[in-house]
Amino acid sequence: MSAIPVLLIIWAALAACFLGLLAYQGQLTRYEEDQLFLNNTESNEQRQQAEIVRKVGQLSPFVRVFGAATAVATAGILGVFTYDAWQHLR
């Protein structure tokens, strides 16, 4: 049963990073608007929207990696816990 606390600490760290990234992404996209810029002149709003899209695009791989790592850690904890319970029931 000594593996469970270590796995829980790893899971907590991964989940905290994942939730932090989701909160940051939500903060970025809070000001994103659905606009269509028809003329080619560079407007301030167009630059701001392009910057938001660029930041979200850079952040997306990290969100996916930390989400997948958190899911794998969750499955690992459940697997170790189930195996340990199975051993105690025998």
C-alpha positions as a Markdown table, in Angstrom:
| # | Residue | x | y | z |
|---|---|---|---|---|
| 1 | Met | 0.0 | 0.0 | 0.0 |
| 2 | Ser | 3.1 | 2.3 | 0.0 |
| 3 | Ala | 2.6 | 3.1 | -3.7 |
| 4 | Ile | -0.8 | 4.8 | -3.3 |
| 5 | Pro | 0.5 | 7.9 | -1.4 |
| 6 | Val | 3.2 | 8.5 | -4.0 |
| 7 | Leu | 0.8 | 8.1 | -6.8 |
| 8 | Leu | -1.7 | 10.5 | -5.1 |
| 9 | Ile | 1.0 | 13.1 | -4.8 |
| 10 | Ile | 2.0 | 12.7 | -8.4 |
| 11 | Trp | -1.7 | 12.9 | -9.4 |
| 12 | Ala | -2.3 | 16.0 | -7.3 |
| 13 | Ala | 0.6 | 17.8 | -9.0 |
| 14 | Leu | -0.5 | 16.8 | -12.5 |
| 15 | Ala | -4.1 | 17.8 | -11.7 |
| 16 | Ala | -3.1 | 21.1 | -10.3 |
| 17 | Cys | -1.0 | 21.9 | -13.4 |
| 18 | Phe | -3.9 | 20.8 | -15.6 |
| 19 | Leu | -6.5 | 22.9 | -13.8 |
| 20 | Gly | -4.1 | 25.9 | -13.8 |
| 21 | Leu | -3.7 | 25.6 | -17.6 |
| 22 | Leu | -7.4 | 25.3 | -18.0 |
| 23 | Ala | -8.0 | 28.4 | -15.9 |
| 24 | Tyr | -5.4 | 30.3 | -17.9 |
| 25 | Gln | -6.9 | 29.2 | -21.2 |
| 26 | Gly | -10.3 | 30.3 | -19.9 |
| 27 | Gln | -8.9 | 33.6 | -18.9 |
| 28 | Leu | -7.4 | 34.1 | -22.4 |
| 29 | Thr | -10.5 | 33.1 | -24.3 |
| 30 | Arg | -12.8 | 35.2 | -22.1 |
| 31 | Tyr | -12.0 | 38.2 | -24.3 |
| 32 | Glu | -12.1 | 36.4 | -27.6 |
| 33 | Glu | -14.9 | 37.4 | -29.9 |
| 34 | Asp | -16.3 | 35.9 | -33.0 |
| 35 | Gln | -15.6 | 38.6 | -35.6 |
| 36 | Leu | -15.0 | 38.7 | -39.2 |
| 37 | Phe | -12.7 | 41.4 | -40.5 |
| 38 | Leu | -13.6 | 42.1 | -44.1 |
| 39 | Asn | -11.0 | 44.7 | -45.0 |
| 40 | Asn | -7.3 | 44.3 | -45.0 |
| 41 | Thr | -6.5 | 47.2 | -42.8 |
| 42 | Glu | -4.8 | 46.2 | -39.5 |
| 43 | Ser | -7.1 | 47.2 | -36.8 |
| 44 | Asn | -6.3 | 46.9 | -33.1 |
| 45 | Glu | -9.1 | 44.5 | -32.5 |
| 46 | Gln | -7.8 | 42.2 | -35.3 |
| 47 | Arg | -4.3 | 42.2 | -33.8 |
| 48 | Gln | -5.7 | 41.4 | -30.3 |
| 49 | Gln | -7.8 | 38.5 | -31.6 |
| 50 | Ala | -4.8 | 37.1 | -33.6 |
| 51 | Glu | -2.7 | 37.3 | -30.4 |
| 52 | Ile | -5.3 | 35.5 | -28.4 |
| 53 | Val | -5.6 | 32.7 | -31.0 |
| 54 | Arg | -1.8 | 32.4 | -31.1 |
| 55 | Lys | -1.5 | 32.1 | -27.3 |
| 56 | Val | -4.3 | 29.5 | -27.2 |
| 57 | Gly | -2.7 | 27.6 | -30.0 |
| 58 | Gln | 0.6 | 27.5 | -28.1 |
| 59 | Leu | -1.2 | 26.4 | -24.9 |
| 60 | Ser | -3.3 | 23.6 | -26.4 |
| 61 | Pro | -0.6 | 20.9 | -26.6 |
| 62 | Phe | 0.3 | 21.4 | -22.9 |
| 63 | Val | -3.4 | 21.2 | -21.9 |
| 64 | Arg | -3.7 | 17.9 | -23.9 |
| 65 | Val | -0.5 | 16.5 | -22.4 |
| 66 | Phe | -1.4 | 17.3 | -18.8 |
| 67 | Gly | -5.0 | 16.1 | -19.3 |
| 68 | Ala | -3.7 | 12.8 | -20.6 |
| 69 | Ala | -1.1 | 12.5 | -17.9 |
| 70 | Thr | -3.8 | 13.1 | -15.2 |
| 71 | Ala | -6.1 | 10.5 | -16.8 |
| 72 | Val | -3.2 | 8.0 | -16.9 |
| 73 | Ala | -2.3 | 8.7 | -13.2 |
| 74 | Thr | -6.0 | 8.3 | -12.3 |
| 75 | Ala | -6.1 | 4.9 | -14.1 |
| 76 | Gly | -2.9 | 3.9 | -12.4 |
| 77 | Ile | -4.2 | 4.8 | -8.9 |
| 78 | Leu | -7.4 | 2.8 | -9.6 |
| 79 | Gly | -5.4 | -0.1 | -10.9 |
| 80 | Val | -3.1 | -0.2 | -7.9 |
| 81 | Phe | -6.0 | 0.2 | -5.5 |
| 82 | Thr | -8.0 | -2.5 | -7.2 |
| 83 | Tyr | -5.0 | -4.9 | -7.2 |
| 84 | Asp | -4.3 | -4.3 | -3.6 |
| 85 | Ala | -8.0 | -4.8 | -2.6 |
| 86 | Trp | -8.0 | -8.0 | -4.7 |
| 87 | Gln | -4.9 | -9.3 | -2.8 |
| 88 | His | -6.5 | -8.6 | 0.5 |
| 89 | Leu | -9.7 | -10.4 | -0.4 |
| 90 | Arg | -7.9 | -13.6 | -1.3 |
